[in-house]
Amino acid sequence: MKNLLKLSGVAIASIVIVGCGSSSSSNSSNTGTGYYEDGAIVGVDYKCGNQTGVTGDNGVFVFDINKSCTFSIGDVTLETKPSSLFTSKNKVSVRVSDDKVKEILAFLDIDGNLNNGFKIDTDAAKEALKEANITKIDSNITNKLSNIANKYENKLKEKGYTKYKVQTEEDVQKNLEKHQKEQLKNILAGNTYYLPIEKDWDENSNKPIMTVGEVNFDNNFKKATWKKDKNDTETFDFNVTDGKLVTENEEIELIAYNDKSITLAEYYYIFTAVDGQQLTSKPYIMTLYKNKADAEKKAKEIEGYYNITEDKVKALVGTTLYKAHVLCDNSIEMSKLEIKKDKILYTKNNETKSTTYEIDNDKIVLKDGNKTKTQQIVYISDKKVIIKVGSGNDSYDDYRTFYKTENLAKEHAHPYYGQPCNQNNQDYNNQSGGNQNNNDNGNSNMNNNQDDNNQSGGSQSNDNGNSNMNNNQNSDNQEVPTSPITINENNIRSHMLGKTLYIKDGNKLKSLTLNNNNTYVYKENGTVKDSGNISVSGDKITADHAQKTLQVVYLSNEKVGLKDADDQETDYWYFNQNDAENNSDN
C-alpha cells in the first residue's frame, strides 16, 4: 500500500532525494527491507544495527534483523523503533509515532503536498535544523522552524525546488490530520484481521487456553467489530485524531504493517504510585494477522511457551536474563540474572548476590544455608522468561518477567509498581512488578495474549496513590440474596474477566474493567483513577495496586455483588451502564 513517489520541482530534485538510500551491507542474510512512512518518508537518515543510510524511494531502508532502528535528520533524532518490529526478512512498513516528528516532516516537505508522502532534501533539512538551533524534539520545535521558514524556502529555491510553501503551525496540523486519516483508511478500511487471544485459563495446568479473535474495520472507516467468538461480538465507534484510532476507552495506533499482518499499539499513561507523577505514555503492542491460519499458528506457539519441561529449564543454564525499570527522572535502572552451572548471580546497582540452586522439573530451588525458596518457571520463549515467585509456603503468587537481551529489557522497561520510583530496595526474591500474562491493559476491545510483542505495563493512581473502587453507599445492613450463579474461581473468571462493571455513586459513574490478562482499570466519569494487576482466588478478587480485596457475594448475568474486605459493605455493580444509572440506590 505504498504511495508511489511523484517527481516534483525540477529533475535534479528527484536525483538529490532518490539517489540516497544506501546502506552499509544490504546483502547480508541477516538483513531485511523496511519502509519508513506516514506516506513514504524519503530523505531521512537511519541506523538499524550496522545498517546506515538515507531512506530512498517509498521510504525504503535496510535493517539488521532483531535490531532497533533510529531515524534522524543529522544530529537530531526523530524516533527509535524497537527491535520487535524487525524480527524477520519479511518486508515491513513502520509508521511515524511522534506527533511532533510528523509536524517537522510536514514543515520540511519540499513541495507541501502530503498526498505524495514526505520528501526531504537531506542537506537543506540539516541546515534548517541547525539554523533554528534545534538539537532535539521538543514542544516548541514547530515554532522554532517557523522562525526560519523564509530562509528555508530560499534555500530550497536555490536548489531548484519551486513548489515549497511556507506553512503556519495551524496549516501543518490541518494538513496532517486530513492526510493521516486518508492513510489509515487506505490501509485498514474494509479489512478483517485475526489475533491470538486467551479464551480461558486452565487452573490445573496453570496455562492459557488460546483461541483466535477477529476485528473488522467497516468500509466507511467509522466502526470496528470485535468478535471474541460467535457468541461474543462487540461493535465500537472510533475517530481518527493525531493519527490514532480513538475509541471511548483508548487510543490505538497503527505502528507497522506488511502483506501478512499489522502491528497496533494501545496507549495508556503510567503514574508513580505515591505522588501520582505522570512518567510517560507506554504502548501495549499487538500483532493482528490477515490470514486466520497464521493467527492460529501463533496461538499454538503461545500455548507452547507455557509447556515447561525440565529440559527447557536446564537449557537456561549459561544464559543471562535482564530486567529494566524506569525511575522518576526517566532513566533506566538495569538488573540482570546470570544462571551459572552451580549458582545464580543477581546484579543490581553494581551489587551482586550469589545463590546456589538446583533444578527440579519446572522449578528452580534457591538455597541459602538450611533455607530454600522455590521459584517456578512458567513461560519460556526466544525473547523472555517468566518466573512465578512465592513466599516459600506459596501464600501469594507474583510473576517476574526477564528478557534475553538488554535491549529487549529496555524496550519493555516500566516503573516499580506500588512504590515510589526512587526506592530501589527490591531484589530478585522481593521485587515489584509484572504479571504472568503481561500483555494488555486498559479497556481494550481486543484483549491479546501475544506476550513476546507486548510492552510491559505500569500502574495508575489517584492523588493519594490508592484506588477508591468501593462505592461509598451505606449498606451495612444490606441482605445479600442467594446468588443465581455458583460463586467460585472458575465462574468469576468466566463471567467477570473481559467485562466492564458499572455503579452510580451520586454524580459519579464508576467503572471497573477486569481484563482477561489479570489487569484492571478503574474510572470515575470516564477518567482513569487507578489500574494494576488482579488475582482471583476462591471467591475473592485482589487488586494489587489499590491494595484492596473484594469478595464476590452475588453473581448473575446482570450484576455482581462485591463486599469490601475492609468495611464489609456490599455494593452491586452492573454489566450494563444503563442498568447502573437506573439503580443508583443499589
Rosetta blueprint (number, residue, H / E / L):
1 M L
2 K L
3 N L
4 L L
5 L L
6 K L
7 L L
8 S L
9 G L
10 V L
11 A H
12 I H
13 A H
14 S H
15 I H
16 V H
17 I H
18 V H
19 G L
20 C L
21 G L
22 S L
23 S L
24 S L
25 S L
26 S L
27 N L
28 S L
29 S L
30 N L
31 T E
32 G E
33 T E
34 G E
35 Y E
36 Y E
37 E E
38 D L
39 G L
40 A E
41 I E
42 V E
43 G L
44 V L
45 D E
46 Y E
47 K E
48 C E
49 G L
50 N L
51 Q E
52 T E
53 G E
54 V E
55 T L
56 G L
57 D H
58 N H
59 G H
60 V E
61 F E
62 V E
63 F E
64 D E
65 I L
66 N L
67 K L
68 S L
69 C E
70 T E
71 F E
72 S E
73 I E
74 G L
75 D L
76 V E
77 T E
78 L E
79 E E
80 T E
81 K E
82 P L
83 S H
84 S H
85 L H
86 F L
87 T L
88 S L
89 K L
90 N L
91 K L
92 V E
93 S E
94 V E
95 R E
96 V L
97 S L
98 D L
99 D H
100 K H
101 V H
102 K H
103 E H
104 I H
105 L H
106 A H
107 F H
108 L H
109 D L
110 I L
111 D L
112 G L
113 N L
114 L H
115 N H
116 N H
117 G L
118 F E
119 K E
120 I L
121 D L
122 T H
123 D H
124 A H
125 A H
126 K H
127 E H
128 A H
129 L H
130 K H
131 E H
132 A L
133 N L
134 I L
135 T L
136 K L
137 I L
138 D L
139 S L
140 N L
141 I H
142 T H
143 N H
144 K H
145 L H
146 S H
147 N L
148 I L
149 A H
150 N H
151 K H
152 Y H
153 E H
154 N H
155 K H
156 L H
157 K H
158 E H
159 K L
160 G L
161 Y L
162 T L
163 K L
164 Y L
165 K L
166 V L
167 Q L
168 T L
169 E H
170 E H
171 D H
172 V H
173 Q H
174 K H
175 N H
176 L H
177 E H
178 K H
179 H H
180 Q H
181 K H
182 E H
183 Q H
184 L H
185 K H
186 N H
187 I H
188 L H
189 A L
190 G L
191 N L
192 T E
193 Y E
194 Y E
195 L E
196 P E
197 I E
198 E E
199 K E
200 D E
201 W E
202 D E
203 E L
204 N L
205 S L
206 N L
207 K E
208 P E
209 I E
210 M E
211 T E
212 V E
213 G E
214 E E
215 V E
216 N E
217 F E
218 D L
219 N L
220 N L
221 F L
222 K L
223 K E
224 A E
225 T E
226 W E
227 K E
228 K E
229 D E
230 K L
231 N L
232 D E
233 T E
234 E E
235 T E
236 F E
237 D E
238 F L
239 N E
240 V E
241 T E
242 D L
243 G L
244 K E
245 L E
246 V E
247 T L
248 E L
249 N L
250 E L
251 E E
252 I E
253 E E
254 L E
255 I E
256 A E
257 Y E
258 N L
259 D L
260 K L
261 S E
262 I E
263 T E
264 L E
265 A E
266 E E
267 Y E
268 Y E
269 Y E
270 I E
271 F E
272 T L
273 A L
274 V L
275 D L
276 G L
277 Q L
278 Q E
279 L E
280 T E
281 S E
282 K E
283 P E
284 Y E
285 I E
286 M E
287 T E
288 L E
289 Y E
290 K L
291 N L
292 K H
293 A H
294 D H
295 A H
296 E H
297 K H
298 K H
299 A H
300 K H
301 E H
302 I H
303 E H
304 G H
305 Y H
306 Y L
307 N L
308 I L
309 T L
310 E H
311 D H
312 K H
313 V H
314 K H
315 A L
316 L L
317 V L
318 G L
319 T L
320 T E
321 L E
322 Y E
323 K E
324 A E
325 H E
326 V E
327 L L
328 C L
329 D L
330 N L
331 S L
332 I E
333 E E
334 M E
335 S E
336 K E
337 L E
338 E E
339 I E
340 K L
341 K L
342 D L
343 K E
344 I E
345 L E
346 Y E
347 T E
348 K E
349 N L
350 N L
351 E E
352 T E
353 K E
354 S E
355 T E
356 T E
357 Y E
358 E E
359 I E
360 D E
361 N L
362 D L
363 K E
364 I E
365 V E
366 L E
367 K E
368 D E
369 G L
370 N L
371 K E
372 T E
373 K E
374 T E
375 Q E
376 Q E
377 I E
378 V E
379 Y E
380 I E
381 S L
382 D L
383 K L
384 K E
385 V E
386 I E
387 I E
388 K E
389 V E
390 G L
391 S L
392 G L
393 N L
394 D L
395 S L
396 Y L
397 D L
398 D E
399 Y E
400 R E
401 T E
402 F E
403 Y E
404 K L
405 T L
406 E H
407 N H
408 L H
409 A H
410 K H
411 E H
412 H L
413 A L
414 H E
415 P L
416 Y L
417 Y L
418 G L
419 Q L
420 P L
421 C L
422 N L
423 Q L
424 N L
425 N L
426 Q L
427 D L
428 Y L
429 N L
430 N L
431 Q L
432 S L
433 G L
434 G L
435 N L
436 Q L
437 N L
438 N L
439 N L
440 D L
441 N L
442 G L
443 N L
444 S L
445 N L
446 M L
447 N L
448 N L
449 N L
450 Q L
451 D H
452 D H
453 N H
454 N L
455 Q L
456 S L
457 G L
458 G L
459 S L
460 Q E
461 S L
462 N L
463 D L
464 N L
465 G L
466 N L
467 S L
468 N L
469 M L
470 N L
471 N L
472 N L
473 Q L
474 N L
475 S L
476 D L
477 N L
478 Q L
479 E L
480 V L
481 P L
482 T L
483 S L
484 P L
485 I L
486 T L
487 I L
488 N L
489 E H
490 N H
491 N H
492 I H
493 R H
494 S H
495 H H
496 M H
497 L L
498 G L
499 K E
500 T E
501 L E
502 Y E
503 I E
504 K E
505 D E
506 G L
507 N L
508 K E
509 L E
510 K E
511 S E
512 L E
513 T E
514 L E
515 N L
516 N L
517 N L
518 N L
519 T E
520 Y E
521 V E
522 Y E
523 K E
524 E E
525 N L
526 G L
527 T E
528 V E
529 K E
530 D E
531 S E
532 G E
533 N E
534 I E
535 S E
536 V E
537 S E
538 G L
539 D L
540 K E
541 I E
542 T E
543 A E
544 D L
545 H L
546 A L
547 Q L
548 K E
549 T E
550 L E
551 Q E
552 V E
553 V E
554 Y E
555 L E
556 S L
557 N L
558 E L
559 K E
560 V E
561 G E
562 L E
563 K E
564 D E
565 A L
566 D L
567 D L
568 Q L
569 E L
570 T E
571 D E
572 Y E
573 W E
574 Y E
575 F L
576 N L
577 Q H
578 N H
579 D H
580 A H
581 E H
582 N H
583 N L
584 S L
585 D L
586 N L
